[in-house]
Amino acid sequence: MANLKSIGRFFIFIVGGLVAIIVGSFMIRGTMHMWDNPDSDKKSDKNND
């Protein structure tokens, strides 16, 4: 039973790490999008209209 618990704990550790990486990448992408948007949105809106 101890071996099964250690395998489960290792699996949860890997899944948690993958989730943390995915969520962190989305947060980094969101903050960079917020930083880039104000100037580029105004320029693209003027060009589109």
C-alpha distance matrix in Angstrom:
0.0 3.8 5.4 5.1 6.3 8.7 10.0 10.7 12.3 14.3 15.4 16.6 18.4 20.2 21.2 22.4 24.4 26.0 27.0 28.4 30.4 31.8 32.7 34.3 36.3 37.7 38.6 40.4 42.1 43.2 44.7 46.5 47.8 49.1 50.8 52.4 53.5 56.5 58.9 57.8 57.7 61.3 62.5 60.8 62.1 65.6 65.4 64.1 66.8
3.8 0.0 3.8 5.4 5.1 6.3 8.7 9.9 10.5 12.3 14.3 15.3 16.4 18.5 20.0 20.9 22.5 24.6 25.7 26.7 28.7 30.4 31.3 32.5 34.6 36.3 37.0 38.5 40.6 41.7 42.9 44.7 46.3 47.5 48.9 50.7 52.0 54.9 57.3 56.3 56.4 59.9 61.1 59.6 61.1 64.5 64.3 63.2 65.9
5.4 3.8 0.0 3.8 5.4 5.2 6.2 8.7 9.9 10.6 12.3 14.3 15.3 16.7 18.5 19.9 21.1 22.9 24.4 25.6 27.2 28.9 30.3 31.4 33.2 35.0 36.0 37.4 39.2 40.7 42.0 43.5 45.0 46.5 47.9 49.4 50.8 53.9 56.1 54.9 55.2 58.7 59.7 58.1 59.7 63.1 62.8 61.6 64.5
5.1 5.4 3.8 0.0 3.8 5.5 5.1 6.2 8.6 9.9 10.6 12.3 14.2 15.5 16.5 18.2 19.9 21.3 22.5 24.2 25.9 27.2 28.4 30.0 31.8 33.2 34.4 36.0 37.6 38.9 40.5 42.1 43.4 44.9 46.5 48.0 49.1 52.2 54.5 53.2 53.3 56.9 57.9 56.2 57.6 61.1 60.8 59.5 62.3
6.3 5.1 5.4 3.8 0.0 3.8 5.4 5.1 6.0 8.5 9.8 10.5 12.1 14.3 15.3 16.2 18.2 20.0 20.9 22.1 24.2 25.7 26.6 28.0 30.1 31.5 32.3 34.1 36.0 37.0 38.4 40.2 41.6 42.9 44.5 46.2 47.3 50.2 52.7 51.6 51.6 55.2 56.4 54.8 56.2 59.6 59.5 58.3 61.0
8.7 6.3 5.2 5.5 3.8 0.0 3.8 5.4 5.0 6.1 8.6 9.8 10.4 12.4 14.3 15.1 16.4 18.5 19.9 20.8 22.5 24.5 25.6 26.6 28.6 30.4 31.2 32.5 34.5 35.9 37.1 38.7 40.3 41.7 43.0 44.7 46.1 49.1 51.3 50.3 50.6 54.1 55.2 53.7 55.3 58.6 58.4 57.4 60.2
10.0 8.7 6.2 5.1 5.4 3.8 0.0 3.8 5.5 5.1 6.2 8.7 9.8 10.7 12.4 14.1 15.4 16.7 18.4 19.9 21.3 22.8 24.3 25.6 27.2 29.0 30.2 31.5 33.2 34.7 36.2 37.6 39.0 40.7 42.1 43.5 44.8 48.0 50.1 48.8 49.1 52.7 53.6 52.0 53.6 57.0 56.6 55.4 58.3
10.7 9.9 8.7 6.2 5.1 5.4 3.8 0.0 3.8 5.4 5.0 6.1 8.5 9.9 10.5 12.0 14.1 15.4 16.4 18.1 20.0 21.1 22.3 23.9 25.8 27.1 28.2 30.0 31.6 32.8 34.4 36.0 37.3 38.7 40.4 41.9 43.0 46.0 48.4 47.2 47.2 50.7 51.9 50.2 51.6 55.1 54.8 53.5 56.3
12.3 10.5 9.9 8.6 6.0 5.0 5.5 3.8 0.0 3.8 5.5 5.1 6.1 8.7 10.0 10.4 12.2 14.3 15.3 16.2 18.3 20.0 20.8 22.0 24.2 25.8 26.5 28.1 30.1 31.2 32.5 34.3 35.8 37.0 38.5 40.2 41.5 44.4 46.8 45.8 45.9 49.4 50.6 49.2 50.6 54.0 53.9 52.9 55.6
14.3 12.3 10.6 9.9 8.5 6.1 5.1 5.4 3.8 0.0 3.8 5.5 5.0 6.3 8.7 9.8 10.6 12.5 14.3 15.3 16.6 18.6 20.0 20.9 22.7 24.6 25.6 26.8 28.7 30.3 31.5 32.9 34.5 36.1 37.4 38.9 40.4 43.4 45.6 44.4 44.8 48.3 49.3 47.8 49.5 52.8 52.5 51.6 54.5
15.4 14.3 12.3 10.6 9.8 8.6 6.2 5.0 5.5 3.8 0.0 3.8 5.4 5.2 6.2 8.5 9.9 10.8 12.4 14.2 15.5 16.7 18.4 19.9 21.3 22.9 24.3 25.8 27.2 28.7 30.4 31.8 33.0 34.8 36.3 37.6 38.8 42.0 44.2 42.8 43.0 46.6 47.5 45.8 47.4 50.8 50.4 49.3 52.2
16.6 15.3 14.3 12.3 10.5 9.8 8.7 6.1 5.1 5.5 3.8 0.0 3.8 5.5 5.1 5.9 8.4 9.9 10.4 12.0 14.1 15.3 16.2 17.8 19.8 21.1 22.1 23.9 25.6 26.7 28.2 30.0 31.2 32.6 34.3 35.8 36.9 39.9 42.3 41.2 41.2 44.7 45.9 44.4 45.7 49.2 49.1 47.9 50.6
18.4 16.4 15.3 14.2 12.1 10.4 9.8 8.5 6.1 5.0 5.4 3.8 0.0 3.8 5.6 5.2 6.1 8.7 10.0 10.4 12.3 14.3 15.3 16.2 18.3 20.1 20.8 22.2 24.2 25.6 26.7 28.3 29.9 31.3 32.7 34.3 35.7 38.7 40.9 39.9 40.3 43.7 44.8 43.5 45.1 48.4 48.3 47.4 50.2
20.2 18.5 16.7 15.5 14.3 12.4 10.7 9.9 8.7 6.3 5.2 5.5 3.8 0.0 3.8 5.5 5.1 6.3 8.7 9.8 10.6 12.4 14.3 15.2 16.6 18.6 19.9 21.0 22.6 24.4 25.8 27.0 28.5 30.3 31.6 32.9 34.3 37.5 39.5 38.2 38.7 42.3 43.1 41.6 43.3 46.6 46.3 45.4 48.3
21.2 20.0 18.5 16.5 15.3 14.3 12.4 10.5 10.0 8.7 6.2 5.1 5.6 3.8 0.0 3.8 5.4 5.2 6.2 8.6 9.9 10.7 12.2 14.1 15.4 16.8 18.3 19.9 21.2 22.6 24.4 25.9 26.9 28.7 30.4 31.6 32.7 35.9 38.1 36.7 36.8 40.4 41.4 39.7 41.2 44.7 44.4 43.2 46.0
22.4 20.9 19.9 18.2 16.2 15.1 14.1 12.0 10.4 9.8 8.5 5.9 5.2 5.5 3.8 0.0 3.8 5.5 5.1 6.1 8.6 9.9 10.5 12.0 14.2 15.4 16.3 18.1 19.8 20.9 22.3 24.1 25.4 26.8 28.4 30.0 31.2 34.1 36.5 35.5 35.6 39.1 40.3 38.9 40.3 43.7 43.7 42.7 45.4
24.4 22.5 21.1 19.9 18.2 16.4 15.4 14.1 12.2 10.6 9.9 8.4 6.1 5.1 5.4 3.8 0.0 3.8 5.4 5.0 6.2 8.7 9.9 10.4 12.2 14.3 15.2 16.2 18.2 19.8 21.0 22.3 24.0 25.6 26.8 28.3 29.8 32.9 35.0 33.9 34.4 37.9 38.9 37.6 39.3 42.6 42.4 41.7 44.5
26.0 24.6 22.9 21.3 20.0 18.5 16.7 15.4 14.3 12.5 10.8 9.9 8.7 6.3 5.2 5.5 3.8 0.0 3.8 5.4 5.1 6.2 8.6 9.8 10.6 12.5 14.2 15.3 16.5 18.4 20.1 21.1 22.4 24.4 25.8 26.9 28.2 31.5 33.5 32.1 32.5 36.1 36.9 35.3 37.1 40.4 40.0 39.1 42.0
27.0 25.7 24.4 22.5 20.9 19.9 18.4 16.4 15.3 14.3 12.4 10.4 10.0 8.7 6.2 5.1 5.4 3.8 0.0 3.8 5.5 5.2 6.1 8.4 9.9 10.7 12.2 14.2 15.3 16.4 18.4 20.0 20.9 22.5 24.4 25.7 26.6 29.7 32.1 30.8 30.8 34.4 35.5 34.0 35.4 38.8 38.7 37.6 40.4
28.4 26.7 25.6 24.2 22.1 20.8 19.9 18.1 16.2 15.3 14.2 12.0 10.4 9.8 8.6 6.1 5.0 5.4 3.8 0.0 3.8 5.5 5.2 5.9 8.5 10.0 10.4 12.0 14.0 15.1 16.3 18.1 19.6 20.9 22.4 24.1 25.3 28.3 30.6 29.7 29.9 33.4 34.6 33.4 34.9 38.2 38.3 37.6 40.2
30.4 28.7 27.2 25.9 24.2 22.5 21.3 20.0 18.3 16.6 15.5 14.1 12.3 10.6 9.9 8.6 6.2 5.1 5.5 3.8 0.0 3.8 5.6 5.1 6.1 8.7 9.8 10.4 12.1 14.1 15.4 16.4 18.0 19.9 21.0 22.3 23.9 27.0 29.0 27.8 28.4 31.9 32.8 31.5 33.4 36.5 36.4 35.8 38.7
31.8 30.4 28.9 27.2 25.7 24.5 22.8 21.1 20.0 18.6 16.7 15.3 14.3 12.4 10.7 9.9 8.7 6.2 5.2 5.5 3.8 0.0 3.8 5.5 5.2 6.4 8.7 10.0 10.6 12.3 14.5 15.5 16.4 18.4 20.1 21.0 22.1 25.5 27.5 26.1 26.3 29.9 30.8 29.3 30.9 34.2 34.0 33.1 36.0
32.7 31.3 30.3 28.4 26.6 25.6 24.3 22.3 20.8 20.0 18.4 16.2 15.3 14.3 12.2 10.5 9.9 8.6 6.1 5.2 5.6 3.8 0.0 3.8 5.5 5.2 6.2 8.7 9.9 10.5 12.4 14.3 15.1 16.5 18.5 19.9 20.8 23.8 26.2 25.2 25.1 28.6 29.9 28.6 29.9 33.3 33.5 32.6 35.2
34.3 32.5 31.4 30.0 28.0 26.6 25.6 23.9 22.0 20.9 19.9 17.8 16.2 15.2 14.1 12.0 10.4 9.8 8.4 5.9 5.1 5.5 3.8 0.0 3.8 5.4 5.0 6.1 8.5 9.7 10.6 12.2 13.9 15.3 16.5 18.2 19.7 22.6 24.8 24.0 24.5 27.8 29.0 28.1 29.7 32.8 33.0 32.6 35.3
36.3 34.6 33.2 31.8 30.1 28.6 27.2 25.8 24.2 22.7 21.3 19.8 18.3 16.6 15.4 14.2 12.2 10.6 9.9 8.5 6.1 5.2 5.5 3.8 0.0 3.8 5.4 5.1 6.0 8.5 10.0 10.6 12.0 14.2 15.3 16.3 17.9 21.1 23.0 21.7 22.4 25.9 26.7 25.6 27.5 30.5 30.4 30.0 32.9
37.7 36.3 35.0 33.2 31.5 30.4 29.0 27.1 25.8 24.6 22.9 21.1 20.1 18.6 16.8 15.4 14.3 12.5 10.7 10.0 8.7 6.4 5.2 5.4 3.8 0.0 3.8 5.5 5.0 6.0 8.6 9.9 10.2 12.2 14.2 15.1 15.9 19.2 21.4 20.1 20.2 23.7 24.9 23.5 25.0 28.3 28.4 27.6 30.3
38.6 37.0 36.0 34.4 32.3 31.2 30.2 28.2 26.5 25.6 24.3 22.1 20.8 19.9 18.3 16.3 15.2 14.2 12.2 10.4 9.8 8.7 6.2 5.0 5.4 3.8 0.0 3.8 5.4 5.0 6.2 8.6 9.7 10.5 12.4 14.2 15.2 17.9 20.4 19.8 20.0 23.2 24.7 23.9 25.2 28.4 28.9 28.4 30.9
40.4 38.5 37.4 36.0 34.1 32.5 31.5 30.0 28.1 26.8 25.8 23.9 22.2 21.0 19.9 18.1 16.2 15.3 14.2 12.0 10.4 10.0 8.7 6.1 5.1 5.5 3.8 0.0 3.8 5.4 5.3 6.2 8.4 9.9 10.6 12.2 14.1 16.9 18.9 18.3 19.1 22.3 23.4 22.8 24.6 27.5 27.8 27.8 30.4
42.1 40.6 39.2 37.6 36.0 34.5 33.2 31.6 30.1 28.7 27.2 25.6 24.2 22.6 21.2 19.8 18.2 16.5 15.3 14.0 12.1 10.6 9.9 8.5 6.0 5.0 5.4 3.8 0.0 3.8 5.6 5.2 6.0 8.6 9.9 10.4 11.8 15.2 17.0 15.7 16.4 19.9 20.7 19.8 21.6 24.6 24.7 24.5 27.2
43.2 41.7 40.7 38.9 37.0 35.9 34.7 32.8 31.2 30.3 28.7 26.7 25.6 24.4 22.6 20.9 19.8 18.4 16.4 15.1 14.1 12.3 10.5 9.7 8.5 6.0 5.0 5.4 3.8 0.0 3.8 5.5 5.0 6.2 8.6 9.9 10.3 13.3 15.8 15.0 15.0 18.3 19.8 18.9 20.2 23.4 23.9 23.5 25.9
44.7 42.9 42.0 40.5 38.4 37.1 36.2 34.4 32.5 31.5 30.4 28.2 26.7 25.8 24.4 22.3 21.0 20.1 18.4 16.3 15.4 14.5 12.4 10.6 10.0 8.6 6.2 5.3 5.6 3.8 0.0 3.8 5.3 5.0 6.2 8.7 9.9 12.3 14.7 14.7 15.2 18.0 19.7 19.5 20.9 23.7 24.5 24.7 26.9
46.5 44.7 43.5 42.1 40.2 38.7 37.6 36.0 34.3 32.9 31.8 30.0 28.3 27.0 25.9 24.1 22.3 21.1 20.0 18.1 16.4 15.5 14.3 12.2 10.6 9.9 8.6 6.2 5.2 5.5 3.8 0.0 3.8 5.4 5.0 6.1 8.5 11.3 12.8 12.4 13.7 16.6 17.6 17.5 19.4 22.0 22.4 22.9 25.4
47.8 46.3 45.0 43.4 41.6 40.3 39.0 37.3 35.8 34.5 33.0 31.2 29.9 28.5 26.9 25.4 24.0 22.4 20.9 19.6 18.0 16.4 15.1 13.9 12.0 10.2 9.7 8.4 6.0 5.0 5.3 3.8 0.0 3.8 5.4 5.2 5.9 9.3 11.2 10.2 10.7 14.0 15.1 14.5 16.2 19.1 19.6 19.6 22.1
49.1 47.5 46.5 44.9 42.9 41.7 40.7 38.7 37.0 36.1 34.8 32.6 31.3 30.3 28.7 26.8 25.6 24.4 22.5 20.9 19.9 18.4 16.5 15.3 14.2 12.2 10.5 9.9 8.6 6.2 5.0 5.4 3.8 0.0 3.8 5.6 5.4 7.4 10.3 10.5 10.5 13.2 15.1 15.2 16.2 18.9 20.1 20.3 22.3
50.8 48.9 47.9 46.5 44.5 43.0 42.1 40.4 38.5 37.4 36.3 34.3 32.7 31.6 30.4 28.4 26.8 25.8 24.4 22.4 21.0 20.1 18.5 16.5 15.3 14.2 12.4 10.6 9.9 8.6 6.2 5.0 5.4 3.8 0.0 3.8 5.8 7.2 9.0 9.9 11.1 13.2 14.7 15.5 17.0 19.2 20.3 21.2 23.2
52.4 50.7 49.4 48.0 46.2 44.7 43.5 41.9 40.2 38.9 37.6 35.8 34.3 32.9 31.6 30.0 28.3 26.9 25.7 24.1 22.3 21.0 19.9 18.2 16.3 15.1 14.2 12.2 10.4 9.9 8.7 6.1 5.2 5.6 3.8 0.0 3.8 6.2 6.8 6.6 8.5 11.0 11.7 12.3 14.3 16.4 17.0 18.1 20.4
53.5 52.0 50.8 49.1 47.3 46.1 44.8 43.0 41.5 40.4 38.8 36.9 35.7 34.3 32.7 31.2 29.8 28.2 26.6 25.3 23.9 22.1 20.8 19.7 17.9 15.9 15.2 14.1 11.8 10.3 9.9 8.5 5.9 5.4 5.8 3.8 0.0 3.8 5.7 5.2 5.4 8.2 9.8 10.0 11.3 13.8 14.9 15.4 17.5
56.5 54.9 53.9 52.2 50.2 49.1 48.0 46.0 44.4 43.4 42.0 39.9 38.7 37.5 35.9 34.1 32.9 31.5 29.7 28.3 27.0 25.5 23.8 22.6 21.1 19.2 17.9 16.9 15.2 13.3 12.3 11.3 9.3 7.4 7.2 6.2 3.8 0.0 3.8 5.8 5.5 6.5 8.9 10.3 10.8 12.7 14.6 15.6 16.9
58.9 57.3 56.1 54.5 52.7 51.3 50.1 48.4 46.8 45.6 44.2 42.3 40.9 39.5 38.1 36.5 35.0 33.5 32.1 30.6 29.0 27.5 26.2 24.8 23.0 21.4 20.4 18.9 17.0 15.8 14.7 12.8 11.2 10.3 9.0 6.8 5.7 3.8 0.0 3.8 5.5 5.4 6.4 8.7 10.1 11.1 12.6 14.4 15.9
57.8 56.3 54.9 53.2 51.6 50.3 48.8 47.2 45.8 44.4 42.8 41.2 39.9 38.2 36.7 35.5 33.9 32.1 30.8 29.7 27.8 26.1 25.2 24.0 21.7 20.1 19.8 18.3 15.7 15.0 14.7 12.4 10.2 10.5 9.9 6.6 5.2 5.8 3.8 0.0 3.8 5.5 5.2 6.0 8.4 10.0 10.5 12.0 14.3
57.7 56.4 55.2 53.3 51.6 50.6 49.1 47.2 45.9 44.8 43.0 41.2 40.3 38.7 36.8 35.6 34.4 32.5 30.8 29.9 28.4 26.3 25.1 24.5 22.4 20.2 20.0 19.1 16.4 15.0 15.2 13.7 10.7 10.5 11.1 8.5 5.4 5.5 5.5 3.8 0.0 3.8 5.4 5.1 5.9 8.5 9.8 10.3 12.1
61.3 59.9 58.7 56.9 55.2 54.1 52.7 50.7 49.4 48.3 46.6 44.7 43.7 42.3 40.4 39.1 37.9 36.1 34.4 33.4 31.9 29.9 28.6 27.8 25.9 23.7 23.2 22.3 19.9 18.3 18.0 16.6 14.0 13.2 13.2 11.0 8.2 6.5 5.4 5.5 3.8 0.0 3.8 5.6 5.2 6.3 8.7 10.0 10.9
62.5 61.1 59.7 57.9 56.4 55.2 53.6 51.9 50.6 49.3 47.5 45.9 44.8 43.1 41.4 40.3 38.9 36.9 35.5 34.6 32.8 30.8 29.9 29.0 26.7 24.9 24.7 23.4 20.7 19.8 19.7 17.6 15.1 15.1 14.7 11.7 9.8 8.9 6.4 5.2 5.4 3.8 0.0 3.8 5.5 5.3 6.3 8.7 10.3
60.8 59.6 58.1 56.2 54.8 53.7 52.0 50.2 49.2 47.8 45.8 44.4 43.5 41.6 39.7 38.9 37.6 35.3 34.0 33.4 31.5 29.3 28.6 28.1 25.6 23.5 23.9 22.8 19.8 18.9 19.5 17.5 14.5 15.2 15.5 12.3 10.0 10.3 8.7 6.0 5.1 5.6 3.8 0.0 3.8 5.4 5.0 6.0 8.6
62.1 61.1 59.7 57.6 56.2 55.3 53.6 51.6 50.6 49.5 47.4 45.7 45.1 43.3 41.2 40.3 39.3 37.1 35.4 34.9 33.4 30.9 29.9 29.7 27.5 25.0 25.2 24.6 21.6 20.2 20.9 19.4 16.2 16.2 17.0 14.3 11.3 10.8 10.1 8.4 5.9 5.2 5.5 3.8 0.0 3.8 5.4 5.1 6.2
65.6 64.5 63.1 61.1 59.6 58.6 57.0 55.1 54.0 52.8 50.8 49.2 48.4 46.6 44.7 43.7 42.6 40.4 38.8 38.2 36.5 34.2 33.3 32.8 30.5 28.3 28.4 27.5 24.6 23.4 23.7 22.0 19.1 18.9 19.2 16.4 13.8 12.7 11.1 10.0 8.5 6.3 5.3 5.4 3.8 0.0 3.8 5.5 5.4
65.4 64.3 62.8 60.8 59.5 58.4 56.6 54.8 53.9 52.5 50.4 49.1 48.3 46.3 44.4 43.7 42.4 40.0 38.7 38.3 36.4 34.0 33.5 33.0 30.4 28.4 28.9 27.8 24.7 23.9 24.5 22.4 19.6 20.1 20.3 17.0 14.9 14.6 12.6 10.5 9.8 8.7 6.3 5.0 5.4 3.8 0.0 3.8 5.6
64.1 63.2 61.6 59.5 58.3 57.4 55.4 53.5 52.9 51.6 49.3 47.9 47.4 45.4 43.2 42.7 41.7 39.1 37.6 37.6 35.8 33.1 32.6 32.6 30.0 27.6 28.4 27.8 24.5 23.5 24.7 22.9 19.6 20.3 21.2 18.1 15.4 15.6 14.4 12.0 10.3 10.0 8.7 6.0 5.1 5.5 3.8 0.0 3.8
66.8 65.9 64.5 62.3 61.0 60.2 58.3 56.3 55.6 54.5 52.2 50.6 50.2 48.3 46.0 45.4 44.5 42.0 40.4 40.2 38.7 36.0 35.2 35.3 32.9 30.3 30.9 30.4 27.2 25.9 26.9 25.4 22.1 22.3 23.2 20.4 17.5 16.9 15.9 14.3 12.1 10.9 10.3 8.6 6.2 5.4 5.6 3.8 0.0
